[in-house]
Amino acid sequence: MGLVTNLLNPKIAILYVSLLPQFIDPARGHVAVQSLLLGLTQISIALTVNGLIVLTAGSVSAFLTRRPTWARVQRYVMGSVLAGLAVRIAADRSRAVAATP
């Protein structure tokens, strides 16, 4: 599903059309070959990084599945972090409203 989503994502096409041509030098050979090599380089790096993320997420998931206490601790820690961020955002907004003349 992620592959289909990325293939149909117009942002990637915009990246290839707008960013990659800046790195192509017609004096160094065929423009199409340079474009293809740059595109394949980006795709291979993206696949490698995404693959590492999947493997790491799988390892973390297996770790948390075997140790339910860690999953509970993680839930409380993340809940506390999110609650703290919410309080900070609310406090920043109240200061901004109070400072407005």
Phi, psi and omega per residue, in radians:
M1 nan -0.711 3.111
G2 -1.116 -0.659 3.125
L3 -1.106 -0.807 3.135
V4 -1.100 -0.721 3.116
T5 -1.048 -0.790 3.140
N6 -1.195 -0.622 3.126
L7 -1.186 -0.557 -3.139
L8 -1.602 0.060 -3.095
N9 -1.385 2.062 -3.111
P10 -1.243 -0.303 3.139
K11 -1.123 -0.604 3.128
I12 -1.175 -0.716 3.097
A13 -1.084 -0.704 3.111
I14 -1.122 -0.669 3.087
L15 -1.034 -0.852 -3.101
Y16 -1.154 -0.630 -3.087
V17 -1.365 -0.585 -3.043
S18 -1.751 -0.629 -3.020
L19 -1.622 -0.836 -3.040
L20 -1.091 -0.636 3.135
P21 -1.046 -0.363 3.109
Q22 -1.152 -0.380 -3.082
F23 -1.791 0.145 -3.126
I24 -1.769 2.261 3.129
D25 -2.035 1.940 -3.121
P26 -1.031 -0.424 3.139
A27 -1.264 -0.261 -3.093
R28 -1.714 0.186 3.090
G29 2.283 -2.946 -3.108
H30 -1.021 2.285 -3.139
V31 -1.157 -0.705 -3.125
A32 -1.124 -0.693 3.137
V33 -1.165 -0.743 3.105
Q34 -1.091 -0.737 3.116
S35 -1.094 -0.764 3.140
L36 -1.098 -0.762 3.139
L37 -1.144 -0.716 3.098
L38 -1.131 -0.752 3.105
G39 -1.096 -0.775 3.124
L40 -1.146 -0.609 3.084
T41 -1.110 -0.797 3.126
Q42 -1.115 -0.732 -3.136
I43 -1.141 -0.740 -3.128
S44 -1.166 -0.677 3.088
I45 -1.145 -0.759 3.133
A46 -1.099 -0.741 3.112
L47 -1.117 -0.707 3.125
T48 -1.127 -0.836 -3.131
V49 -1.119 -0.796 3.137
N50 -1.132 -0.651 3.076
G51 -1.096 -0.737 3.093
L52 -1.126 -0.656 3.094
I53 -1.119 -0.737 3.127
V54 -1.109 -0.798 3.137
L55 -1.104 -0.737 3.120
T56 -1.133 -0.763 3.128
A57 -1.099 -0.685 3.097
G58 -1.116 -0.714 3.112
S59 -1.144 -0.756 3.123
V60 -1.130 -0.719 3.124
S61 -1.099 -0.770 3.113
A62 -1.113 -0.718 3.104
F63 -1.051 -0.826 -3.115
L64 -1.216 -0.531 3.104
T65 -1.188 -0.677 3.136
R66 -1.308 -0.396 -3.097
R67 -2.229 1.531 -3.087
P68 -1.124 -0.409 3.105
T69 -1.126 -0.730 3.115
W70 -1.100 -0.673 3.116
A71 -1.115 -0.711 3.121
R72 -1.159 -0.742 3.108
V73 -1.086 -0.778 3.130
Q74 -1.055 -0.716 3.131
R75 -1.095 -0.775 -3.141
Y76 -1.196 -0.695 3.125
V77 -1.118 -0.825 3.141
M78 -1.156 -0.644 3.070
G79 -1.080 -0.730 3.116
S80 -1.151 -0.714 3.117
V81 -1.098 -0.804 -3.139
L82 -1.142 -0.691 3.096
A83 -1.124 -0.724 3.093
G84 -1.075 -0.736 3.093
L85 -1.118 -0.683 3.127
A86 -1.113 -0.734 3.117
V87 -1.125 -0.727 -3.141
R88 -1.115 -0.762 3.123
I89 -1.102 -0.762 3.129
A90 -1.099 -0.685 3.137
A91 -1.191 -0.683 3.115
D92 -1.117 -0.735 -3.140
R93 -1.165 -0.665 -3.128
S94 -1.208 -0.602 3.080
R95 -1.182 -0.691 3.141
A96 -1.150 -0.663 3.125
V97 -1.230 -0.678 3.140
A98 -1.200 -0.546 -3.098
A99 -1.397 -0.305 -3.139
T100 -1.245 2.245 -3.109
P101 -1.286 nan nan
